[in-house]
Amino acid sequence: MVDDGGLQALREAARLSPDNLPLRRHLADTLLARGYLAEAEAEYRAALVLAPRDPGISTGLAESFARQGAYGVALSVLEPFLAQPGYPARMGVVAARAFLGEGDVAQAGYRYHEAILRDPSAADPDLAARLSSGARPAPAAGPPAQPVAAPGSSGQPVTAPRPAGVPAAPYQQSAGTDGGAEVERSRFTFADVAGMEAVKEALRVKLLLPVQQPELFAAFGKRAGGGVLLYGPPGAGKTHLARAAAGELGASFVNVGLADILDMYVGQSERNLRGVFEIARRNRPCVLFFDEVDALAARRSDMRQAHTRQLVNQFLAELDGVDDRANEGVLVLAATNAPWYIDVAFRRPGRFDQLVFVPPPDTAARAAILRILTRDKPLAEMDFDAIARATEDLVGADLKGLVDRAVEAKLRESVAAGRPVPLTTGDLLAAAGTAAPSSVREWLATARNYVMHANESGAWDELMPWIDRKR
């Protein structure tokens, strides 16, 4: 029992007004701040009954789990929010703490740095220090490394200079790789991507054909290489497309996340960025893929610190190369859910000069995705078109979750029967009845604002027909 008089008064007030959401949330926040984790968890659970989709309450509940060591449960609470753009920065920091507790240092670093880039006030020096110690050995001598501190007077994160005694580390090496970002061979091709024929054709012409038919393109003065920016709602398949492009070409694939680039030491992020380009150049032909690229290529006009602008400048310099053949055979793909936040310099010819919209799948594409997702499972006669019609606004990630839920239900039936019981159309339709779009509607609302009110350059004209159809 909590014996603090002020907390007791709050608890009594919440007991007398059980439907008072602000009061119950205040009680939960106070319990969490004072370390009464089990009691805070109970109050957050009660508050979620009143506001099931409240991100602040969900973040508090996840933090109470994480501080009790239930990292997997914390992540399960946050998962629906992390799949959507624009989740609160504090939520990203709590997720980073949970990922670190689960041993996933790379994902923890990605979530933490992405969060403090959006809101420097969310910085957690202790967590930053733990992430740093997991990525770099302690120096033999000299003062300790300075973690990311609370925001300075400018409102931007304070990046510490490298302390004396800590050498400038080369780009981090990982076992079995050529660098911190792994060099892979994709097992996917465009045959594994359902629908999106216009997107695949754009990637073929821009990226693949110059490598596959170099003589023809050389006759017109075109070389293999260049950049394409894929954009669209979360879960629509941008990363899968990038892997499929590498597999279609038979090229190396380097998937670069924020944790591979961002570093708390001045200058190290730029060195890391140069390092991944060098990896790609050594393994050409290579598809170099940057996910969530808006965190690395944000508008410089929005930045107040020189070191953050310098990272953008370094990115532009690497895209240009030291000479006109530096990036020949390096196919740079990037993906973002928020292309309007990217610095306009990246859209200059020779950089990400082609923006390719990756739309949510239409009915035919959803049917094709469902066929691919179920092709290795026992099936009865299926009507995928009927299921596709019942899954409006669901993207590929949503459809995968739908199939997983149907399979879990069918596994329980199979265990009871003592034999595999095939999936049926009804099973998937039942799962579809409980599935809700994870991101499309929210993303569409944001995209419509930019298309209608901030499209003087015509950059978002490609979205207009799709938005008109969705009205």
C-alpha positions in Angstrom: 0.0 0.0 0.0 1.1 3.5 -0.7 1.5 5.4 2.6 2.1 8.9 1.2 -0.6 11.3 2.3 -0.9 13.2 -1.0 -1.1 9.9 -3.0 -3.7 8.6 -0.6 -5.8 11.7 -1.2 -5.4 11.2 -5.0 -6.4 7.6 -4.7 -9.5 8.4 -2.7 -10.5 11.1 -5.2 -10.0 8.6 -8.1 -12.1 6.1 -6.1 -15.0 8.6 -5.7 -14.7 9.7 -9.4 -13.7 6.5 -11.3 -14.7 8.0 -14.7 -12.6 11.1 -14.2 -9.9 10.4 -16.9 -7.6 13.4 -16.1 -7.6 12.6 -12.4 -6.9 8.9 -12.9 -4.1 9.7 -15.4 -2.6 12.2 -12.9 -2.6 9.6 -10.2 -0.9 7.1 -12.5 1.7 9.6 -13.5 2.4 10.5 -9.9 2.7 6.8 -8.9 5.1 6.2 -11.8 7.3 9.3 -10.9 7.6 8.1 -7.3 8.5 4.6 -8.2 5.3 2.8 -7.2 5.4 0.7 -10.4 2.7 -2.0 -9.7 0.2 0.6 -8.5 1.0 2.9 -11.5 0.4 -0.1 -13.9 -3.0 -0.7 -12.3 -4.0 2.9 -12.7 -2.8 3.1 -16.3 -4.8 0.0 -17.1 -7.9 1.6 -15.5 -7.3 4.8 -17.5 -7.0 2.8 -20.8 -10.5 1.4 -20.2 -11.7 5.0 -20.4 -9.4 6.0 -23.3 -8.2 2.8 -25.1 -6.1 4.6 -27.8 -4.6 7.4 -25.7 -0.8 7.4 -26.6 0.2 9.2 -23.4 -1.5 6.6 -21.2 -0.1 3.7 -23.3 3.4 5.2 -22.9 3.0 5.4 -19.2 1.8 1.8 -19.0 4.7 0.7 -21.2 7.2 2.6 -19.0 5.7 0.9 -15.9 6.3 -2.5 -17.5 9.8 -1.6 -18.7 10.8 -0.4 -15.3 9.6 -3.7 -13.8 11.7 -5.6 -16.4 8.7 -6.7 -18.5 10.3 -5.4 -21.7 8.4 -7.6 -24.1 5.1 -6.6 -22.6 6.1 -3.0 -22.8 6.8 -3.3 -26.5 3.5 -5.1 -27.2 1.7 -2.1 -25.7 3.7 0.4 -27.9 3.7 -1.7 -31.1 0.4 -0.2 -32.6 1.7 3.3 -32.2 5.3 2.7 -33.3 4.0 1.5 -36.7 2.5 4.9 -37.4 4.3 8.2 -38.1 4.4 11.0 -35.6 4.2 9.0 -32.3 5.3 11.0 -29.2 9.0 11.4 -28.7 8.7 10.1 -25.1 7.1 6.9 -26.5 10.2 6.5 -28.7 12.5 6.8 -25.6 10.4 4.3 -23.6 10.5 1.9 -26.6 14.3 2.3 -26.8 14.6 1.4 -23.2 12.5 -1.7 -23.8 14.4 -2.7 -26.9 17.7 -2.4 -25.0 16.3 -4.6 -22.2 15.4 -7.2 -24.8 19.0 -7.0 -26.1 18.2 -5.3 -29.4 20.8 -2.5 -29.3 20.4 -1.5 -32.9 16.6 -1.0 -32.7 17.1 0.7 -29.3 19.5 3.2 -30.8 17.3 3.8 -33.8 14.2 4.6 -31.6 16.2 6.8 -29.2 18.0 8.9 -31.8 14.8 9.3 -33.9 12.9 10.5 -30.9 15.4 13.1 -29.7 15.8 14.4 -33.2 12.1 15.2 -33.2 12.0 16.5 -29.6 15.3 17.2 -27.9 13.6 17.7 -24.5 12.9 13.9 -24.5 16.7 13.2 -24.2 17.6 10.6 -21.5 21.3 10.9 -20.6 21.4 7.7 -18.7 19.9 5.7 -21.6 22.2 7.5 -24.1 25.2 6.4 -22.0 24.0 2.8 -21.9 23.5 2.8 -25.6 26.9 4.2 -26.1 28.6 1.7 -23.8 26.9 -1.1 -25.8 28.3 0.2 -29.1 31.8 1.2 -28.1 34.4 0.0 -25.6 35.3 2.2 -22.7 38.6 4.2 -23.2 41.7 3.0 -21.4 42.4 6.5 -20.0 40.9 10.0 -20.0 37.6 11.3 -18.8 34.3 9.4 -19.4 32.4 9.9 -22.6 29.7 12.6 -22.5 26.3 11.3 -23.3 23.7 13.3 -25.1 22.6 15.9 -22.7 19.4 17.7 -22.1 18.6 20.4 -24.8 20.5 23.6 -24.7 19.1 27.1 -24.9 18.7 26.7 -28.7 16.2 23.9 -28.2 18.4 21.4 -30.1 20.1 18.4 -28.6 23.6 19.1 -27.3 26.1 16.8 -29.0 29.3 16.4 -26.9 32.7 16.9 -28.4 34.9 13.8 -28.2 36.6 13.8 -24.8 40.4 13.7 -24.5 41.7 10.2 -24.5 38.9 8.7 -26.7 40.2 8.1 -30.2 38.1 8.8 -33.3 36.7 5.3 -34.0 36.5 4.0 -37.5 33.2 3.0 -38.9 32.0 0.2 -36.6 32.7 -3.3 -37.8 30.3 -6.1 -37.3 31.2 -9.8 -37.4 30.6 -11.3 -40.8 30.0 -8.0 -42.5 31.9 -5.3 -44.3 30.8 -2.7 -41.8 28.2 -1.6 -39.3 25.5 -2.1 -41.9 25.4 -5.6 -43.2 26.0 -6.5 -46.8 23.2 -9.0 -47.8 22.0 -10.9 -50.8 18.3 -10.6 -51.2 16.2 -13.7 -51.7 13.3 -11.6 -53.0 12.6 -10.4 -56.6 9.8 -8.4 -58.1 7.8 -11.7 -58.4 7.5 -11.5 -54.6 6.0 -8.1 -54.7 2.2 -8.1 -55.3 0.8 -5.4 -57.6 2.5 -2.0 -57.8 3.4 -2.5 -61.5 4.0 1.2 -62.1 6.4 1.4 -59.1 8.3 -1.7 -60.3 8.6 -0.3 -63.8 9.9 3.0 -62.5 12.6 1.1 -60.5 13.5 -1.0 -63.6 14.1 2.0 -65.8 15.9 4.1 -63.3 18.0 1.5 -61.4 18.0 -1.9 -63.0 18.2 -1.6 -66.8 21.4 0.6 -66.8 23.2 -2.2 -65.0 21.6 -5.0 -67.0 22.1 -3.3 -70.4 25.0 -1.0 -70.0 25.9 -0.7 -73.7 22.5 0.6 -74.6 22.5 3.2 -71.9 26.1 4.2 -72.6 25.0 5.1 -76.1 22.9 7.8 -74.6 25.5 8.8 -72.0 23.7 7.2 -69.1 25.6 5.2 -66.4 24.4 2.8 -63.8 23.7 4.6 -60.5 21.5 7.2 -59.2 18.8 7.7 -56.5 15.1 7.1 -56.1 13.1 8.2 -53.1 10.2 5.9 -52.2 7.4 7.5 -50.2 4.0 6.5 -49.0 2.1 5.4 -45.8 3.8 3.1 -43.3 3.6 -0.6 -44.1 2.9 -0.3 -47.8 6.0 -2.2 -48.7 8.8 0.3 -49.4 11.5 -1.8 -47.7 10.3 -5.0 -49.4 10.5 -3.2 -52.8 14.1 -2.2 -52.1 15.1 -5.8 -51.2 13.2 -7.0 -54.3 15.1 -4.6 -56.5 18.4 -5.9 -55.2 17.3 -9.5 -55.7 16.0 -8.7 -59.3 19.4 -7.3 -60.1 21.4 -10.0 -58.2 23.2 -7.1 -56.5 24.5 -6.6 -53.0 22.0 -5.0 -50.6 23.0 -2.7 -47.7 20.1 -1.7 -45.4 21.1 1.4 -43.5 19.2 2.3 -40.3 19.5 5.4 -38.1 21.5 3.4 -35.6 24.2 2.8 -38.2 24.7 6.5 -38.8 23.8 8.6 -35.8 26.4 9.1 -33.1 26.6 11.4 -30.1 30.1 12.5 -30.9 30.7 15.5 -33.2 31.8 14.4 -36.6 31.3 10.7 -36.1 27.8 10.6 -37.7 29.4 12.1 -40.9 32.2 9.5 -40.8 29.6 6.7 -40.4 27.7 8.0 -43.4 30.8 8.1 -45.5 31.5 4.6 -44.3 28.3 3.1 -45.6 28.8 4.6 -49.0 32.3 3.2 -49.1 30.9 -0.3 -48.3 28.5 0.1 -51.2 31.2 1.2 -53.6 33.3 -1.8 -52.6 30.4 -4.2 -53.3 29.0 -2.8 -56.5 26.7 -3.4 -58.1 24.9 -2.6 -54.8 21.6 -1.3 -53.7 22.2 1.1 -50.8 18.9 1.6 -48.9 18.2 4.3 -46.4 15.0 3.7 -44.4 13.3 6.7 -42.5 15.6 9.0 -44.6 13.8 12.1 -43.4 15.7 11.8 -40.1 19.1 12.1 -42.0 18.0 14.5 -44.7 15.7 17.0 -42.9 15.3 20.5 -44.1 18.4 22.6 -43.1 16.2 25.6 -42.6 14.5 23.8 -39.7 17.9 23.1 -37.9 19.5 25.4 -35.4 22.7 23.4 -34.8 25.6 23.4 -37.2 26.4 19.7 -36.6 23.0 18.6 -37.7 23.2 20.7 -40.9 26.7 19.2 -41.5 25.2 15.7 -41.6 22.8 16.8 -44.4 25.8 18.4 -46.2 27.8 15.2 -45.9 24.9 13.2 -47.3 24.6 15.5 -50.3 28.3 15.3 -50.9 28.3 11.4 -50.8 25.4 11.3 -53.3 27.4 13.6 -55.7 30.6 11.6 -55.2 34.1 12.9 -55.6 33.9 12.5 -59.3 31.3 11.5 -61.9 32.2 7.8 -61.6 32.4 7.6 -57.8 28.9 6.1 -57.4 28.7 4.2 -60.7 27.0 0.9 -59.9 25.7 2.2 -56.6 21.9 2.4 -56.7 20.7 4.5 -53.8 17.2 3.9 -52.6 15.6 5.8 -49.7 12.2 5.5 -48.1 10.2 7.9 -46.0 6.6 8.3 -44.7 7.1 12.1 -44.7 8.8 13.3 -47.9 7.7 16.9 -47.3 10.2 17.2 -44.5 13.2 16.3 -46.7 15.6 19.1 -47.7 14.7 20.3 -51.3 18.4 19.9 -52.3 18.0 16.1 -52.3 15.6 16.4 -55.2 18.2 18.0 -57.5 19.0 15.9 -60.6 21.7 13.4 -59.8 20.5 12.8 -56.3 17.0 11.6 -55.4 15.8 13.1 -58.6 12.9 10.7 -58.9 10.2 10.5 -56.3 8.1 7.3 -56.5 4.9 7.0 -54.7 4.3 3.6 -53.1 0.5 3.5 -52.7 -1.6 1.4 -50.4 -2.6 -1.8 -52.3 -5.8 -1.7 -54.3 -8.2 -4.6 -54.3 -6.3 -6.7 -56.9 -3.0 -6.1 -55.2 -4.5 -7.1 -51.8 -5.7 -10.3 -53.3 -2.2 -11.0 -54.7 -0.6 -10.1 -51.4 -2.9 -12.6 -49.6 -2.0 -15.3 -52.1 1.7 -14.7 -51.4 1.3 -14.7 -47.7 -0.7 -18.0 -47.7 1.1 -19.9 -50.4 3.1 -22.1 -48.0 0.1 -22.9 -45.7 -2.6 -25.6 -46.0 -5.5 -24.1 -47.8 -9.0 -25.0 -48.7 -10.5 -23.5 -51.8 -10.1 -19.7 -51.3 -11.9 -16.6 -52.6 -9.1 -14.1 -52.2 -11.1 -11.5 -54.1 -13.8 -11.6 -51.5 -11.2 -11.2 -48.7 -9.6 -8.3 -50.6 -12.9 -6.5 -50.8 -13.3 -6.8 -47.1 -9.9 -5.3 -46.3 -10.2 -1.7 -47.7 -7.3 0.6 -46.6 -5.2 -2.3 -45.2 -1.6 -2.2 -46.3 0.8 -5.2 -46.6 1.8 -5.1 -43.0 -1.8 -5.1 -41.9 -2.6 -8.1 -44.2 0.3 -10.0 -42.8 -1.1 -9.4 -39.3 -4.5 -10.6 -40.5 -3.1 -13.8 -41.9 -1.1 -14.4 -38.7 -4.2 -14.1 -36.6 -6.2 -16.4 -38.8 -3.3 -19.0 -38.7 -3.1 -18.8 -34.9 -6.9 -19.5 -34.6 -6.5 -22.4 -37.1 -3.5 -23.8 -35.2 -5.7 -24.2 -32.1 -8.3 -26.0 -34.2 -5.6 -28.2 -35.7 -4.2 -29.1 -32.3 -7.6 -30.2 -31.1 -8.2 -32.2 -34.3 -4.7 -33.8 -34.2 -4.1 -32.9 -37.9 -3.6 -29.8 -40.0 -6.9 -28.2 -40.7 -6.7 -26.0 -43.9 -7.4 -22.3 -43.8 -10.6 -21.2 -45.4 -12.1 -18.0 -46.8 -14.2 -17.8 -43.7 -11.2 -17.8 -41.4 -9.6 -14.9 -43.2 -12.9 -13.0 -43.4 -13.4 -13.5 -39.7 -9.9 -12.1 -39.0 -10.6 -9.2 -41.4 -13.7 -8.3 -39.4 -11.4 -7.4 -36.4 -8.7 -5.7 -38.4 -8.4 -2.0 -38.6 -6.1 0.1 -40.9 -3.0 0.9 -39.0 -1.8 4.0 -40.8 -3.4 4.8 -44.2 -6.2 7.2 -43.0 -3.9 9.2 -40.8 -1.3 9.4 -43.5 -3.9 10.4 -46.0 -5.1 13.3 -43.9 -1.5 14.7 -43.7 -0.8 14.1 -47.4 -4.0 15.8 -48.4 -3.0 19.0 -46.5 0.3 19.1 -48.4 -1.2 18.4 -51.8 -3.9 21.0 -51.4 -2.1 23.7 -49.6 1.7 23.3 -49.9 2.3 22.1 -53.5 3.5 25.2 -55.3 6.4 23.3 -56.9 4.1 20.5 -58.1 6.2 17.9 -56.2 3.1 16.1 -54.9 1.0 16.1 -58.1 1.4 12.3 -58.2 -0.7 12.1 -55.1 -3.6 14.1 -56.5 -5.5 11.3 -58.4 -5.2 8.9 -55.5 -6.4 11.5 -53.0 -9.3 12.4 -55.3 -10.4 8.7 -55.4 -10.3 8.5 -51.6 -12.6 11.5 -51.1 
